[in-house]
């Protein structure tokens, strides 16, 4: 499974961005997906995850109510809609896929990782 994240950029606080993660392979629709982020000098942290059919989602407390994860299995793509962005959301955002169909919040349960896309939120 190969993952390609895109959509990052520079945005002002309060603005919005939508990240996309395109997956190769025929097994995308059978896998859960997740988004993680890593800010400069900090450890990677969980952001959001979604199960194989999109019915189950999880969010970090820090993004709940502002970010929405979704997926389009016909397009082999998972999205992260980010709104009301804050400077503390600045990070490299990574998409990841586990081997199973479930949604997880622990990065150790993910087997495949994209290359990351940088989101910078200015104050």
Wavefront OBJ file of the C-alpha trace (Angstrom):
o trace
v 0.000 0.000 0.000
v 1.382 3.373 -0.986
v -0.051 6.581 0.447
v 0.319 10.080 -0.955
v -0.758 13.001 1.216
v -1.434 16.436 -0.240
v -3.253 19.676 0.458
v -0.996 21.271 3.021
v -0.029 24.900 2.905
v 0.052 28.222 4.701
v -3.196 29.512 6.177
v -4.160 32.199 8.651
v -5.576 31.350 12.026
v -9.287 30.721 11.746
v -8.963 29.474 8.201
v -9.582 26.075 6.658
v -7.705 23.469 4.675
v -8.584 20.065 3.323
v -5.942 17.380 3.238
v -6.196 14.409 0.930
v -4.503 11.043 1.053
v -4.590 8.934 -2.081
v -3.916 5.234 -1.685
v -2.709 2.736 -4.225
v -3.859 -0.848 -4.343
v -7.117 -2.705 -4.310
v -7.385 -3.117 -0.536
v -8.058 0.502 0.400
v -11.776 -0.007 0.919
v -11.079 -2.821 3.377
v -8.749 -0.805 5.602
v -9.169 1.726 8.323
v -7.254 4.982 7.858
v -5.742 7.543 10.152
v -4.196 10.999 10.256
v -1.325 11.894 12.540
v 0.779 15.010 12.884
v 4.187 15.991 14.132
v 5.023 19.531 15.148
v 8.636 20.756 15.276
v 10.384 19.387 18.345
v 7.415 17.274 19.369
v 6.439 13.642 19.092
v 4.003 12.440 16.492
v 0.422 12.520 17.726
v -2.898 11.085 16.686
v -5.352 13.389 14.946
v -8.238 11.339 13.559
v -9.118 7.908 12.253
v -11.905 6.246 10.320
v -12.930 2.647 9.829
v -13.309 0.919 6.486
v -16.851 2.072 5.686
v -16.659 5.474 7.291
v -19.231 4.771 9.991
v -16.774 4.919 12.890
v -14.500 7.885 13.477
v -12.260 8.971 16.313
v -10.692 12.332 17.016
v -8.064 13.745 19.312
v -9.604 16.065 21.882
v -7.542 18.927 20.518
v -9.253 18.784 17.104
v -12.725 17.539 18.002
v -15.376 19.806 16.564
v -12.909 21.479 14.179
v -11.607 18.617 12.029
v -13.584 16.036 10.079
v -12.203 12.830 8.617
v -13.992 11.207 5.712
v -13.276 8.780 2.905
v -14.298 7.992 -0.641
v -13.633 4.333 -1.313
v -14.453 4.730 -4.990
v -11.545 7.177 -5.247
v -9.215 5.378 -2.824
v -8.918 8.619 -0.907
v -9.273 9.743 2.685
v -9.740 13.393 3.606
v -9.143 15.588 6.601
v -11.213 18.763 6.573
v -9.658 21.234 8.982
v -11.519 24.337 10.099
v -10.969 27.047 12.700
v -7.262 26.386 12.430
v -4.971 27.518 15.211
v -1.221 28.181 15.221
v -0.815 25.082 17.392
v -2.155 22.998 14.494
v 1.084 23.738 12.618
v 2.731 20.398 11.855
v 3.552 17.869 9.200
v 0.436 15.772 8.706
v 0.742 12.096 7.838
v -1.861 9.644 6.658
v -1.520 6.026 7.626
v -3.200 2.696 7.083
v -3.373 -0.371 9.303
v -3.664 -3.909 8.016
v -7.181 -4.184 9.419
v -10.506 -2.506 8.739
v -10.678 -0.789 12.100
v -10.002 2.768 13.202
v -7.197 3.162 15.727
v -5.638 6.030 17.629
v -2.285 4.381 18.315
v 0.410 4.856 15.696
v 1.955 1.464 16.514
v -1.125 -0.165 14.965
v -0.509 1.413 11.564
v 1.622 -0.401 9.024
v 1.764 1.986 6.059
v 2.605 5.689 6.098
v 2.502 8.498 3.603
v 5.269 11.050 3.198
v 3.546 13.905 5.034
v 2.262 17.313 4.041
v 3.146 20.510 5.887
v 0.418 22.680 7.379
v 1.459 26.084 8.682
v -1.042 28.258 10.530
v -0.017 31.865 11.035
v -1.346 34.005 13.864
l 1 2 3 4 5 6 7 8 9 10 11 12 13 14 15 16 17 18 19 20 21 22 23 24 25 26 27 28 29 30 31 32 33 34 35 36 37 38 39 40 41 42 43 44 45 46 47 48 49 50 51 52 53 54 55 56 57 58 59 60 61 62 63 64 65 66 67 68 69 70 71 72 73 74 75 76 77 78 79 80 81 82 83 84 85 86 87 88 89 90 91 92 93 94 95 96 97 98 99 100 101 102 103 104 105 106 107 108 109 110 111 112 113 114 115 116 117 118 119 120 121 122 123
